[in-house]
Amino acid sequence: MNVMSQLYRYLILMYMKKQHVREMKVEDIDPENESEFVETEDIYIGESAEGYLKFWPLFEGPSKLVSEGSTNPDNFRLMCRRFLIKACLRLKNMCDFTPDMRMLLPPNNALKTTVHQQHPTLNCLFTAYPQFESCKIPSVMESINEEWMEPAQYELPEIMKDKLLKSEGSDEFWNLLRSLRDPVSDQLPFKNLSKFGHTILAIPNSNASPERLFSELKDERTFKRLRLSFESTRAVLLSSQ
C-alpha cells in the first residue's frame, strides 16, 4: 500500500467504523456512506483537541471565544467530520488507490507460495498493460502463466535457491531465474516469465526522473556550451548523479 492509500485509510478511520474500513478495499470505501459513520462522540479528533473539549464550558458565554455554529463539543466534532469527508473526497479524486499488481513480481513475492495461491495467474497484469506485445498473444500469455505457477514449487538447486534469496533487487533476481536450466531437459523453464518480469518492472512509476534529467541537461548544455559532444554531456550528467 502506498503512502497516499495509508493516509486515506487513516483519515477514514477517524470517523467511520473500523470493521467496515478493514473489510473493504481502500479504493471501494465511500467517504460519504453515513450508515458506516461512528457515533458523534466517537469521532477521533486527536488527543490535544480532546483535551481542549474537557474545558469547553470555559470558552462559552460572554467571551464569545467559540465561533458561531460550534457552541458545543458535538457540533465541533461534526465540523471536524465534514472537514475529514472533504479531505478524503479530494484524495480519492486525486489519487489512484487501485493496487499496483507489479508488486507480485519483486523477489520477496515471486517465491512466496501464498502469493501464488492468491494470484494463480498474471492475467491482472495482462489487463493492466495491454500495450505490451506479450500481453496480446494468447500463446505467450499462456506460457507466462504456466511458468508463473512454478517458481514457488520448482525444485531449485540449493546454490541457485540461495542466490535467488540473496539477490539484490529485481533485476538480479530475474536474470538469475532466466539463466536457470532444467537439469533433465536442459531447457530454460522461466524464459518467458523472466522476460515479462523485466519488462513490467522497468515501467517507471512517474515521469519525474526523465523530467529531472532534461532539467539538468538544460542547465549543463547552455548557449555557451553548445559544442559539447554527446559523450561529454553524458559524462557530465552521469558524474552528477
C-alpha positions as a Markdown table, in Angstrom:
| # | Residue | x | y | z |
|---|---|---|---|---|
| 1 | Met | 0.0 | 0.0 | 0.0 |
| 2 | Asn | 1.4 | 3.4 | -1.0 |
| 3 | Val | 1.7 | 6.4 | 1.3 |
| 4 | Met | -1.5 | 8.1 | -0.1 |
| 5 | Ser | -3.5 | 5.0 | 0.5 |
| 6 | Gln | -2.3 | 4.8 | 4.0 |
| 7 | Leu | -3.2 | 8.4 | 4.6 |
| 8 | Tyr | -6.6 | 8.0 | 3.1 |
| 9 | Arg | -7.4 | 4.9 | 5.3 |
| 10 | Tyr | -6.1 | 6.8 | 8.4 |
| 11 | Leu | -8.4 | 9.7 | 7.8 |
| 12 | Ile | -11.4 | 7.4 | 7.1 |
| 13 | Leu | -10.8 | 5.6 | 10.3 |
| 14 | Met | -11.2 | 8.8 | 12.3 |
| 15 | Tyr | -14.9 | 8.9 | 11.6 |
| 16 | Met | -16.0 | 5.5 | 10.2 |
| 17 | Lys | -16.4 | 2.1 | 11.7 |
| 18 | Lys | -13.2 | 0.2 | 11.9 |
| 19 | Gln | -14.6 | -3.2 | 10.9 |
| 20 | His | -16.1 | -1.7 | 7.7 |
| 21 | Val | -12.9 | 0.0 | 6.7 |
| 22 | Arg | -10.8 | -3.1 | 7.3 |
| 23 | Glu | -13.1 | -5.3 | 5.3 |
| 24 | Met | -13.3 | -3.0 | 2.3 |
| 25 | Lys | -10.7 | -2.5 | -0.3 |
| 26 | Val | -9.4 | 1.1 | 0.1 |
| 27 | Glu | -10.5 | 2.1 | -3.4 |
| 28 | Asp | -14.1 | 0.9 | -2.7 |
| 29 | Ile | -14.6 | 2.9 | 0.5 |
| 30 | Asp | -17.2 | 5.6 | 0.2 |
| 31 | Pro | -16.2 | 8.6 | 2.5 |
| 32 | Glu | -19.9 | 9.8 | 2.5 |
| 33 | Asn | -21.5 | 6.5 | 3.5 |
| 34 | Glu | -23.4 | 7.7 | 6.5 |
| 35 | Ser | -24.5 | 4.2 | 7.5 |
| 36 | Glu | -20.9 | 3.4 | 8.4 |
| 37 | Phe | -20.2 | 6.6 | 10.4 |
| 38 | Val | -19.4 | 6.1 | 14.1 |
| 39 | Glu | -21.4 | 8.0 | 16.8 |
| 40 | Thr | -20.7 | 11.7 | 17.1 |
| 41 | Glu | -18.9 | 11.3 | 20.4 |
| 42 | Asp | -16.6 | 8.6 | 18.9 |
| 43 | Ile | -15.3 | 10.7 | 16.1 |
| 44 | Tyr | -11.5 | 10.9 | 16.7 |
| 45 | Ile | -10.2 | 14.5 | 16.6 |
| 46 | Gly | -6.8 | 14.0 | 18.2 |
| 47 | Glu | -5.6 | 13.9 | 21.8 |
| 48 | Ser | -4.9 | 17.6 | 22.0 |
| 49 | Ala | -8.4 | 18.6 | 20.8 |
| 50 | Glu | -9.9 | 16.1 | 23.1 |
| 51 | Gly | -8.1 | 17.8 | 26.0 |
| 52 | Tyr | -9.5 | 21.2 | 25.0 |
| 53 | Leu | -13.0 | 19.8 | 24.8 |
| 54 | Lys | -12.8 | 18.9 | 28.5 |
| 55 | Phe | -12.7 | 22.6 | 29.3 |
| 56 | Trp | -15.4 | 23.6 | 26.7 |
| 57 | Pro | -17.6 | 25.4 | 29.3 |
| 58 | Leu | -14.8 | 27.8 | 30.0 |
| 59 | Phe | -14.9 | 29.0 | 26.4 |
| 60 | Glu | -18.6 | 29.6 | 26.2 |
| 61 | Gly | -20.7 | 32.6 | 27.4 |
| 62 | Pro | -19.9 | 36.3 | 27.1 |
| 63 | Ser | -16.3 | 35.8 | 26.0 |
| 64 | Lys | -17.5 | 34.7 | 22.5 |
| 65 | Leu | -14.3 | 32.7 | 22.1 |
| 66 | Val | -16.3 | 29.9 | 20.5 |
| 67 | Ser | -17.1 | 30.5 | 16.8 |
| 68 | Glu | -20.7 | 30.7 | 15.7 |
| 69 | Gly | -22.2 | 27.3 | 14.8 |
| 70 | Ser | -19.9 | 25.3 | 17.2 |
| 71 | Thr | -21.5 | 26.1 | 20.6 |
| 72 | Asn | -21.0 | 22.6 | 22.0 |
| 73 | Pro | -18.5 | 19.7 | 21.6 |
| 74 | Asp | -20.8 | 17.7 | 19.4 |
| 75 | Asn | -21.1 | 20.5 | 16.9 |
| 76 | Phe | -17.3 | 20.8 | 16.9 |
| 77 | Arg | -16.9 | 17.1 | 16.2 |
| 78 | Leu | -19.4 | 17.3 | 13.3 |
| 79 | Met | -17.5 | 20.2 | 11.8 |
| 80 | Cys | -14.3 | 18.1 | 12.0 |
| 81 | Arg | -16.1 | 15.2 | 10.3 |
| 82 | Arg | -17.3 | 17.4 | 7.5 |
| 83 | Phe | -13.7 | 18.6 | 7.0 |
| 84 | Leu | -12.4 | 15.0 | 7.0 |
| 85 | Ile | -15.0 | 14.0 | 4.4 |
| 86 | Lys | -13.9 | 16.8 | 2.1 |
| 87 | Ala | -10.3 | 15.8 | 2.6 |
| 88 | Cys | -11.0 | 12.2 | 1.8 |
| 89 | Leu | -13.0 | 13.1 | -1.3 |
| 90 | Arg | -10.2 | 15.3 | -2.6 |
| 91 | Leu | -7.7 | 12.5 | -2.0 |
| 92 | Lys | -9.9 | 10.0 | -3.8 |
| 93 | Asn | -10.2 | 12.3 | -6.8 |
| 94 | Met | -6.5 | 13.0 | -6.9 |
| 95 | Cys | -5.1 | 9.5 | -6.3 |
| 96 | Asp | -5.5 | 6.1 | -7.8 |
| 97 | Phe | -5.8 | 3.6 | -5.0 |
| 98 | Thr | -6.0 | 0.6 | -7.2 |
| 99 | Pro | -3.3 | -1.8 | -6.0 |
| 100 | Asp | -0.2 | -1.9 | -8.2 |
| 101 | Met | -0.2 | -5.5 | -9.4 |
| 102 | Arg | 3.5 | -5.2 | -10.3 |
| 103 | Met | 4.1 | -5.9 | -6.6 |
| 104 | Leu | 3.6 | -9.6 | -7.5 |
| 105 | Leu | 7.0 | -9.6 | -9.3 |
| 106 | Pro | 9.7 | -8.5 | -6.8 |
| 107 | Pro | 11.7 | -11.4 | -5.3 |
| 108 | Asn | 10.1 | -11.3 | -1.9 |
| 109 | Asn | 6.7 | -12.1 | -3.5 |
| 110 | Ala | 7.6 | -14.1 | -6.6 |
| 111 | Leu | 8.8 | -17.0 | -4.5 |
| 112 | Lys | 6.0 | -17.0 | -1.9 |
| 113 | Thr | 3.5 | -19.9 | -2.1 |
| 114 | Thr | 0.8 | -17.7 | -0.5 |
| 115 | Val | 1.2 | -15.1 | -3.3 |
| 116 | His | 0.8 | -17.8 | -6.0 |
| 117 | Gln | -2.2 | -19.2 | -4.3 |
| 118 | Gln | -3.9 | -15.8 | -4.2 |
| 119 | His | -2.9 | -15.0 | -7.8 |
| 120 | Pro | -2.5 | -18.3 | -9.7 |
| 121 | Thr | -2.2 | -16.3 | -13.0 |
| 122 | Leu | -0.8 | -13.0 | -14.1 |
| 123 | Asn | -4.0 | -12.1 | -16.1 |
| 124 | Cys | -4.3 | -8.9 | -13.9 |
| 125 | Leu | -1.0 | -7.7 | -15.4 |
| 126 | Phe | -2.0 | -8.6 | -18.9 |
| 127 | Thr | -5.1 | -6.5 | -18.5 |
| 128 | Ala | -3.3 | -3.6 | -16.8 |
| 129 | Tyr | -0.6 | -3.3 | -19.5 |
| 130 | Pro | -2.2 | -4.2 | -22.9 |
| 131 | Gln | 0.3 | -2.1 | -24.8 |
| 132 | Phe | 3.0 | -4.8 | -24.5 |
| 133 | Glu | 3.2 | -7.4 | -27.2 |
| 134 | Ser | 3.4 | -10.3 | -24.6 |
| 135 | Cys | 0.0 | -9.2 | -23.2 |
| 136 | Lys | -1.7 | -9.6 | -26.6 |
| 137 | Ile | -0.5 | -13.0 | -27.9 |
| 138 | Pro | -2.6 | -15.8 | -26.3 |
| 139 | Ser | 0.2 | -18.4 | -26.6 |
| 140 | Val | 2.8 | -16.2 | -24.9 |
| 141 | Met | 0.3 | -15.3 | -22.1 |
| 142 | Glu | -0.4 | -19.0 | -21.6 |
| 143 | Ser | 3.3 | -19.8 | -21.4 |
| 144 | Ile | 3.9 | -16.9 | -18.9 |
| 145 | Asn | 1.0 | -18.2 | -16.7 |
| 146 | Glu | 2.3 | -21.7 | -16.8 |
| 147 | Glu | 5.8 | -20.6 | -15.7 |
| 148 | Trp | 4.3 | -18.3 | -13.1 |
| 149 | Met | 2.7 | -21.3 | -11.4 |
| 150 | Glu | 6.1 | -23.0 | -10.9 |
| 151 | Pro | 8.7 | -20.8 | -9.1 |
| 152 | Ala | 7.3 | -21.4 | -5.5 |
| 153 | Gln | 7.1 | -25.2 | -6.1 |
| 154 | Tyr | 10.0 | -25.7 | -8.5 |
| 155 | Glu | 12.8 | -27.9 | -7.1 |
| 156 | Leu | 15.6 | -25.3 | -7.4 |
| 157 | Pro | 19.2 | -26.3 | -6.9 |
| 158 | Glu | 20.4 | -25.3 | -3.4 |
| 159 | Ile | 23.1 | -23.0 | -4.8 |
| 160 | Met | 20.6 | -21.2 | -7.2 |
| 161 | Lys | 18.0 | -21.0 | -4.4 |
| 162 | Asp | 20.5 | -19.4 | -2.1 |
| 163 | Lys | 21.4 | -16.9 | -4.8 |
| 164 | Leu | 17.8 | -16.0 | -5.6 |
| 165 | Leu | 17.0 | -15.4 | -1.9 |
| 166 | Lys | 20.1 | -13.2 | -1.5 |
| 167 | Ser | 19.6 | -11.4 | -4.8 |
| 168 | Glu | 19.8 | -7.6 | -4.5 |
| 169 | Gly | 17.0 | -6.1 | -6.5 |
| 170 | Ser | 14.6 | -7.4 | -9.1 |
| 171 | Asp | 17.0 | -7.2 | -12.0 |
| 172 | Glu | 19.4 | -9.6 | -10.4 |
| 173 | Phe | 16.6 | -12.0 | -9.4 |
| 174 | Trp | 15.0 | -12.2 | -12.8 |
| 175 | Asn | 18.4 | -12.5 | -14.5 |
| 176 | Leu | 19.2 | -15.5 | -12.3 |
| 177 | Leu | 15.9 | -17.1 | -12.9 |
| 178 | Arg | 16.3 | -16.6 | -16.7 |
| 179 | Ser | 19.7 | -18.3 | -16.6 |
| 180 | Leu | 18.3 | -21.3 | -14.7 |
| 181 | Arg | 18.4 | -24.5 | -16.8 |
| 182 | Asp | 16.4 | -27.7 | -16.1 |
| 183 | Pro | 19.0 | -30.5 | -15.4 |
| 184 | Val | 16.8 | -33.1 | -17.2 |
| 185 | Ser | 15.5 | -31.3 | -20.3 |
| 186 | Asp | 18.3 | -28.6 | -20.4 |
| 187 | Gln | 15.6 | -26.1 | -21.2 |
| 188 | Leu | 15.0 | -22.6 | -19.7 |
| 189 | Pro | 11.9 | -23.1 | -17.6 |
| 190 | Phe | 11.4 | -19.4 | -16.8 |
| 191 | Lys | 12.4 | -17.9 | -20.1 |
| 192 | Asn | 9.1 | -16.1 | -20.9 |
| 193 | Leu | 8.3 | -15.2 | -17.3 |
| 194 | Ser | 11.7 | -13.6 | -16.6 |
| 195 | Lys | 11.5 | -11.5 | -19.7 |
| 196 | Phe | 7.9 | -10.4 | -18.8 |
| 197 | Gly | 9.0 | -9.6 | -15.3 |
| 198 | His | 11.9 | -7.4 | -16.6 |
| 199 | Thr | 9.5 | -5.6 | -18.9 |
| 200 | Ile | 6.8 | -4.9 | -16.4 |
| 201 | Leu | 9.2 | -3.8 | -13.6 |
| 202 | Ala | 11.0 | -1.4 | -16.0 |
| 203 | Ile | 7.9 | 0.8 | -16.2 |
| 204 | Pro | 8.6 | 4.0 | -14.3 |
| 205 | Asn | 6.1 | 5.0 | -11.5 |
| 206 | Ser | 6.1 | 8.6 | -12.8 |
| 207 | Asn | 7.9 | 10.8 | -15.3 |
| 208 | Ala | 9.7 | 12.7 | -12.6 |
| 209 | Ser | 13.0 | 11.1 | -13.3 |
| 210 | Pro | 13.2 | 11.9 | -17.0 |
| 211 | Glu | 11.8 | 15.4 | -16.4 |
| 212 | Arg | 14.6 | 16.0 | -13.8 |
| 213 | Leu | 17.2 | 14.7 | -16.3 |
| 214 | Phe | 16.0 | 17.1 | -19.0 |
| 215 | Ser | 16.2 | 20.0 | -16.5 |
| 216 | Glu | 19.8 | 19.0 | -15.6 |
| 217 | Leu | 20.6 | 18.8 | -19.3 |
| 218 | Lys | 19.3 | 22.3 | -19.9 |
| 219 | Asp | 21.5 | 23.6 | -17.0 |
| 220 | Glu | 24.6 | 21.9 | -18.4 |
| 221 | Arg | 24.2 | 22.5 | -22.1 |
| 222 | Thr | 23.9 | 26.2 | -22.1 |
| 223 | Phe | 24.2 | 28.6 | -25.1 |
| 224 | Lys | 28.0 | 29.0 | -24.4 |
| 225 | Arg | 28.5 | 25.2 | -24.3 |
| 226 | Leu | 26.6 | 24.1 | -27.4 |
| 227 | Arg | 29.8 | 22.5 | -28.8 |
| 228 | Leu | 29.8 | 19.9 | -26.1 |
| 229 | Ser | 29.8 | 16.4 | -27.6 |
| 230 | Phe | 27.2 | 13.8 | -26.7 |
| 231 | Glu | 29.9 | 11.8 | -24.9 |
| 232 | Ser | 31.0 | 14.8 | -22.8 |
| 233 | Thr | 27.4 | 15.8 | -22.0 |
| 234 | Arg | 26.6 | 12.2 | -20.9 |
| 235 | Ala | 29.7 | 12.1 | -18.8 |
| 236 | Val | 28.8 | 15.3 | -17.0 |
| 237 | Leu | 25.2 | 14.1 | -16.3 |
| 238 | Leu | 26.4 | 10.7 | -15.0 |
| 239 | Ser | 29.1 | 12.3 | -12.8 |
| 240 | Ser | 26.4 | 14.5 | -11.1 |
| 241 | Gln | 24.2 | 11.5 | -10.2 |
